[in-house]
Amino acid sequence: MTFAINTHDAWGVARVGEFQSLQEARLAFAALCEDPWYRSDGTVRGVELVQTGAAAGAQRLAWFAFA
C-alpha cells in the first residue's frame, strides 16, 4: 500500500508526491497545508492525502481546502 498527495486547482488534479509510509505522507501533507505559497497563491483550491494501490482505487484519507 502506498500513499499520495494531490493538489486541486482550476485546471485539475496534480500529484505532488508518493510515499511508502503513512507517517511520511502525513508529515508532507501537514507541511503543504501550512506552506505560505499554497495559502497565498489563490489558484490552488485544496490538497488531499490518498491511499493508493488498492484494488478499488484511491481512497481519500484527508482533505484541506485553501480559503
A tleap script that builds the chain and sets N, CA, C and O, in Angstrom:
source leaprc.protein.ff14SB
mol = sequence {
  NMET THR PHE ALA ILE ASN THR HIE ASP ALA
  TRP GLY VAL ALA ARG VAL GLY GLU PHE GLN
  SER LEU GLN GLU ALA ARG LEU ALA PHE ALA
  ALA LEU CYS GLU ASP PRO TRP TYR ARG SER
  ASP GLY THR VAL ARG GLY VAL GLU LEU VAL
  GLN THR GLY ALA ALA ALA GLY ALA GLN ARG
  LEU ALA TRP PHE ALA PHE CALA
}
set mol.1.N position { 0.848 -1.167 0.000 }
set mol.1.CA position { 0.000 0.000 0.000 }
set mol.1.C position { 0.900 1.239 0.000 }
set mol.1.O position { 1.881 1.309 0.741 }
set mol.2.N position { 0.557 2.190 -0.823 }
set mol.2.CA position { 1.295 3.453 -0.889 }
set mol.2.C position { 0.326 4.607 -0.663 }
set mol.2.O position { -0.891 4.425 -0.634 }
set mol.3.N position { 0.893 5.789 -0.506 }
set mol.3.CA position { 0.108 6.982 -0.232 }
set mol.3.C position { 0.574 8.092 -1.155 }
set mol.3.O position { 1.744 8.146 -1.534 }
set mol.4.N position { -0.340 8.972 -1.514 }
set mol.4.CA position { -0.011 10.067 -2.425 }
set mol.4.C position { -0.665 11.357 -1.935 }
set mol.4.O position { -1.664 11.343 -1.216 }
set mol.5.N position { -0.070 12.457 -2.345 }
set mol.5.CA position { -0.640 13.775 -2.083 }
set mol.5.C position { -0.935 14.414 -3.428 }
set mol.5.O position { -0.082 14.458 -4.315 }
set mol.6.N position { -2.164 14.912 -3.565 }
set mol.6.CA position { -2.605 15.590 -4.779 }
set mol.6.C position { -3.031 17.008 -4.442 }
set mol.6.O position { -3.540 17.270 -3.352 }
set mol.7.N position { -2.822 17.915 -5.376 }
set mol.7.CA position { -3.382 19.255 -5.244 }
set mol.7.C position { -4.495 19.406 -6.275 }
set mol.7.O position { -4.476 18.768 -7.328 }
set mol.8.N position { -5.453 20.251 -5.957 }
set mol.8.CA position { -6.582 20.523 -6.841 }
set mol.8.C position { -6.581 22.013 -7.152 }
set mol.8.O position { -6.469 22.847 -6.253 }
set mol.9.N position { -6.707 22.338 -8.437 }
set mol.9.CA position { -6.803 23.737 -8.838 }
set mol.9.C position { -7.788 23.847 -9.994 }
set mol.9.O position { -8.458 22.874 -10.341 }
set mol.10.N position { -7.873 25.007 -10.575 }
set mol.10.CA position { -8.842 25.247 -11.644 }
set mol.10.C position { -8.579 24.388 -12.885 }
set mol.10.O position { -9.480 24.213 -13.706 }
set mol.11.N position { -7.384 23.857 -13.036 }
set mol.11.CA position { -7.028 23.075 -14.217 }
set mol.11.C position { -7.135 21.582 -13.989 }
set mol.11.O position { -7.026 20.809 -14.941 }
set mol.12.N position { -7.346 21.152 -12.746 }
set mol.12.CA position { -7.479 19.722 -12.478 }
set mol.12.C position { -6.720 19.294 -11.236 }
set mol.12.O position { -6.553 20.058 -10.285 }
set mol.13.N position { -6.271 18.060 -11.274 }
set mol.13.CA position { -5.580 17.449 -10.140 }
set mol.13.C position { -4.142 17.158 -10.530 }
set mol.13.O position { -3.876 16.659 -11.624 }
set mol.14.N position { -3.208 17.474 -9.627 }
set mol.14.CA position { -1.794 17.199 -9.871 }
set mol.14.C position { -1.229 16.402 -8.708 }
set mol.14.O position { -1.425 16.763 -7.548 }
set mol.15.N position { -0.535 15.330 -9.016 }
set mol.15.CA position { 0.122 14.533 -7.982 }
set mol.15.C position { 1.386 15.261 -7.543 }
set mol.15.O position { 2.232 15.603 -8.369 }
set mol.16.N position { 1.509 15.493 -6.259 }
set mol.16.CA position { 2.650 16.215 -5.696 }
set mol.16.C position { 3.723 15.254 -5.213 }
set mol.16.O position { 4.914 15.548 -5.323 }
set mol.17.N position { 3.317 14.121 -4.685 }
set mol.17.CA position { 4.296 13.165 -4.186 }
set mol.17.C position { 3.687 11.828 -3.856 }
set mol.17.O position { 2.476 11.709 -3.668 }
set mol.18.N position { 4.548 10.805 -3.786 }
set mol.18.CA position { 4.137 9.464 -3.400 }
set mol.18.C position { 5.022 9.006 -2.253 }
set mol.18.O position { 6.212 9.318 -2.217 }
set mol.19.N position { 4.443 8.265 -1.317 }
set mol.19.CA position { 5.139 7.872 -0.100 }
set mol.19.C position { 4.843 6.410 0.216 }
set mol.19.O position { 3.763 5.899 -0.082 }
set mol.20.N position { 5.820 5.752 0.824 }
set mol.20.CA position { 5.674 4.355 1.207 }
set mol.20.C position { 5.015 4.194 2.569 }
set mol.20.O position { 4.394 3.165 2.836 }
set mol.21.N position { 5.141 5.200 3.438 }
set mol.21.CA position { 4.544 5.087 4.772 }
set mol.21.C position { 3.528 6.197 4.998 }
set mol.21.O position { 3.650 7.299 4.464 }
set mol.22.N position { 2.534 5.878 5.796 }
set mol.22.CA position { 1.508 6.857 6.124 }
set mol.22.C position { 2.095 8.002 6.943 }
set mol.22.O position { 1.675 9.150 6.797 }
set mol.23.N position { 3.054 7.698 7.795 }
set mol.23.CA position { 3.687 8.734 8.623 }
set mol.23.C position { 4.380 9.782 7.758 }
set mol.23.O position { 4.208 10.981 7.981 }
set mol.24.N position { 5.159 9.342 6.777 }
set mol.24.CA position { 5.817 10.279 5.861 }
set mol.24.C position { 4.797 11.115 5.099 }
set mol.24.O position { 4.963 12.325 4.945 }
set mol.25.N position { 3.746 10.462 4.627 }
set mol.25.CA position { 2.719 11.160 3.862 }
set mol.25.C position { 2.007 12.202 4.720 }
set mol.25.O position { 1.734 13.305 4.248 }
set mol.26.N position { 1.708 11.871 5.957 }
set mol.26.CA position { 1.034 12.824 6.853 }
set mol.26.C position { 1.920 14.033 7.162 }
set mol.26.O position { 1.424 15.156 7.249 }
set mol.27.N position { 3.222 13.810 7.327 }
set mol.27.CA position { 4.142 14.930 7.570 }
set mol.27.C position { 4.191 15.867 6.361 }
set mol.27.O position { 4.153 17.088 6.515 }
set mol.28.N position { 4.275 15.294 5.168 }
set mol.28.CA position { 4.298 16.109 3.954 }
set mol.28.C position { 2.967 16.838 3.760 }
set mol.28.O position { 2.953 18.007 3.376 }
set mol.29.N position { 1.861 16.161 4.021 }
set mol.29.CA position { 0.540 16.762 3.899 }
set mol.29.C position { 0.420 17.971 4.835 }
set mol.29.O position { -0.045 19.034 4.423 }
set mol.30.N position { 0.834 17.806 6.081 }
set mol.30.CA position { 0.772 18.901 7.051 }
set mol.30.C position { 1.642 20.077 6.614 }
set mol.30.O position { 1.252 21.234 6.776 }
set mol.31.N position { 2.805 19.787 6.067 }
set mol.31.CA position { 3.696 20.851 5.599 }
set mol.31.C position { 3.065 21.630 4.444 }
set mol.31.O position { 3.165 22.856 4.400 }
set mol.32.N position { 2.421 20.935 3.515 }
set mol.32.CA position { 1.772 21.620 2.395 }
set mol.32.C position { 0.597 22.471 2.863 }
set mol.32.O position { 0.368 23.558 2.332 }
set mol.33.N position { -0.140 21.991 3.844 }
set mol.33.CA position { -1.274 22.752 4.366 }
set mol.33.C position { -0.822 24.065 5.004 }
set mol.33.O position { -1.572 25.041 5.010 }
set mol.34.N position { 0.387 24.093 5.534 }
set mol.34.CA position { 0.920 25.290 6.182 }
set mol.34.C position { 1.824 26.125 5.271 }
set mol.34.O position { 2.266 27.205 5.663 }
set mol.35.N position { 2.099 25.640 4.075 }
set mol.35.CA position { 3.024 26.327 3.166 }
set mol.35.C position { 2.470 27.691 2.763 }
set mol.35.O position { 1.350 27.775 2.259 }
set mol.36.N position { 3.243 28.767 2.978 }
set mol.36.CA position { 2.763 30.119 2.652 }
set mol.36.C position { 2.423 30.303 1.167 }
set mol.36.O position { 1.489 31.033 0.836 }
set mol.37.N position { 3.160 29.658 0.287 }
set mol.37.CA position { 2.886 29.821 -1.139 }
set mol.37.C position { 1.517 29.253 -1.497 }
set mol.37.O position { 0.733 29.908 -2.185 }
set mol.38.N position { 1.224 28.038 -1.033 }
set mol.38.CA position { -0.079 27.441 -1.314 }
set mol.38.C position { -1.202 28.272 -0.708 }
set mol.38.O position { -2.261 28.423 -1.317 }
set mol.39.N position { -0.977 28.814 0.490 }
set mol.39.CA position { -2.003 29.619 1.165 }
set mol.39.C position { -2.282 30.932 0.437 }
set mol.39.O position { -3.417 31.408 0.444 }
set mol.40.N position { -1.267 31.523 -0.189 }
set mol.40.CA position { -1.443 32.842 -0.807 }
set mol.40.C position { -1.605 32.796 -2.324 }
set mol.40.O position { -1.967 33.807 -2.926 }
set mol.41.N position { -1.351 31.666 -2.950 }
set mol.41.CA position { -1.371 31.557 -4.402 }
set mol.41.C position { -2.724 31.929 -4.994 }
set mol.41.O position { -2.785 32.679 -5.969 }
set mol.42.N position { -3.794 31.425 -4.429 }
set mol.42.CA position { -5.120 31.760 -4.928 }
set mol.42.C position { -5.656 30.825 -5.988 }
set mol.42.O position { -6.870 30.762 -6.185 }
set mol.43.N position { -4.791 30.089 -6.685 }
set mol.43.CA position { -5.286 29.165 -7.709 }
set mol.43.C position { -5.409 27.743 -7.186 }
set mol.43.O position { -6.187 26.955 -7.723 }
set mol.44.N position { -4.650 27.398 -6.141 }
set mol.44.CA position { -4.733 26.059 -5.560 }
set mol.44.C position { -5.944 26.026 -4.637 }
set mol.44.O position { -6.024 26.796 -3.680 }
set mol.45.N position { -6.871 25.143 -4.924 }
set mol.45.CA position { -8.118 25.060 -4.158 }
set mol.45.C position { -7.980 24.184 -2.916 }
set mol.45.O position { -8.566 24.473 -1.873 }
set mol.46.N position { -7.195 23.103 -3.039 }
set mol.46.CA position { -7.070 22.203 -1.911 }
set mol.46.C position { -5.986 21.169 -2.127 }
set mol.46.O position { -5.424 21.044 -3.214 }
set mol.47.N position { -5.706 20.430 -1.064 }
set mol.47.CA position { -4.716 19.356 -1.094 }
set mol.47.C position { -5.345 18.140 -0.411 }
set mol.47.O position { -6.060 18.273 0.582 }
set mol.48.N position { -5.066 16.954 -0.958 }
set mol.48.CA position { -5.629 15.744 -0.385 }
set mol.48.C position { -4.562 14.680 -0.206 }
set mol.48.O position { -3.593 14.608 -0.962 }
set mol.49.N position { -4.762 13.865 0.805 }
set mol.49.CA position { -3.930 12.703 1.080 }
set mol.49.C position { -4.757 11.483 0.732 }
set mol.49.O position { -5.860 11.309 1.250 }
set mol.50.N position { -4.230 10.631 -0.148 }
set mol.50.CA position { -4.978 9.446 -0.574 }
set mol.50.C position { -4.148 8.188 -0.385 }
set mol.50.O position { -2.920 8.209 -0.456 }
set mol.51.N position { -4.849 7.101 -0.145 }
set mol.51.CA position { -4.230 5.781 -0.101 }
set mol.51.C position { -4.353 5.204 -1.495 }
set mol.51.O position { -5.456 5.143 -2.038 }
set mol.52.N position { -3.255 4.782 -2.082 }
set mol.52.CA position { -3.262 4.255 -3.450 }
set mol.52.C position { -2.876 2.781 -3.426 }
set mol.52.O position { -2.465 2.250 -2.394 }
set mol.53.N position { -3.010 2.149 -4.545 }
set mol.53.CA position { -2.607 0.761 -4.672 }
set mol.53.C position { -3.691 -0.236 -4.316 }
set mol.53.O position { -3.489 -1.442 -4.464 }
set mol.54.N position { -4.821 0.231 -3.856 }
set mol.54.CA position { -5.923 -0.675 -3.536 }
set mol.54.C position { -6.632 -1.092 -4.820 }
set mol.54.O position { -6.656 -0.348 -5.800 }
set mol.55.N position { -7.202 -2.283 -4.802 }
set mol.55.CA position { -7.891 -2.786 -5.990 }
set mol.55.C position { -9.078 -1.909 -6.371 }
set mol.55.O position { -9.416 -1.802 -7.550 }
set mol.56.N position { -9.706 -1.285 -5.391 }
set mol.56.CA position { -10.878 -0.447 -5.658 }
set mol.56.C position { -10.511 0.974 -6.064 }
set mol.56.O position { -11.403 1.785 -6.314 }
set mol.57.N position { -9.229 1.295 -6.135 }
set mol.57.CA position { -8.799 2.636 -6.499 }
set mol.57.C position { -8.342 3.418 -5.286 }
set mol.57.O position { -8.182 2.863 -4.199 }
set mol.58.N position { -8.133 4.706 -5.478 }
set mol.58.CA position { -7.637 5.569 -4.402 }
set mol.58.C position { -8.744 5.880 -3.398 }
set mol.58.O position { -9.912 6.031 -3.755 }
set mol.59.N position { -8.342 5.970 -2.142 }
set mol.59.CA position { -9.279 6.336 -1.078 }
set mol.59.C position { -8.735 7.567 -0.358 }
set mol.59.O position { -7.598 7.565 0.115 }
set mol.60.N position { -9.548 8.612 -0.278 }
set mol.60.CA position { -9.132 9.851 0.385 }
set mol.60.C position { -9.068 9.646 1.895 }
set mol.60.O position { -10.012 9.155 2.514 }
set mol.61.N position { -7.928 10.035 2.473 }
set mol.61.CA position { -7.740 9.941 3.927 }
set mol.61.C position { -7.860 11.290 4.597 }
set mol.61.O position { -8.286 11.380 5.749 }
set mol.62.N position { -7.483 12.357 3.876 }
set mol.62.CA position { -7.546 13.700 4.454 }
set mol.62.C position { -7.695 14.715 3.325 }
set mol.62.O position { -7.255 14.486 2.199 }
set mol.63.N position { -8.326 15.841 3.654 }
set mol.63.CA position { -8.556 16.927 2.692 }
set mol.63.C position { -8.377 18.249 3.417 }
set mol.63.O position { -8.806 18.406 4.560 }
set mol.64.N position { -7.740 19.196 2.746 }
set mol.64.CA position { -7.604 20.539 3.278 }
set mol.64.C position { -7.932 21.520 2.163 }
set mol.64.O position { -7.346 21.450 1.082 }
set mol.65.N position { -8.866 22.436 2.416 }
set mol.65.CA position { -9.252 23.436 1.411 }
set mol.65.C position { -8.619 24.777 1.764 }
set mol.65.O position { -8.653 25.210 2.916 }
set mol.66.N position { -8.048 25.420 0.766 }
set mol.66.CA position { -7.477 26.756 0.940 }
set mol.66.C position { -8.574 27.775 0.711 }
set mol.66.O position { -9.276 27.728 -0.299 }
set mol.67.N position { -8.718 28.685 1.639 }
set mol.67.CA position { -9.773 29.703 1.528 }
set mol.67.C position { -9.326 30.872 0.692 }
set mol.67.O position { -10.089 31.818 0.497 }
savepdb mol mol.pdb
quit
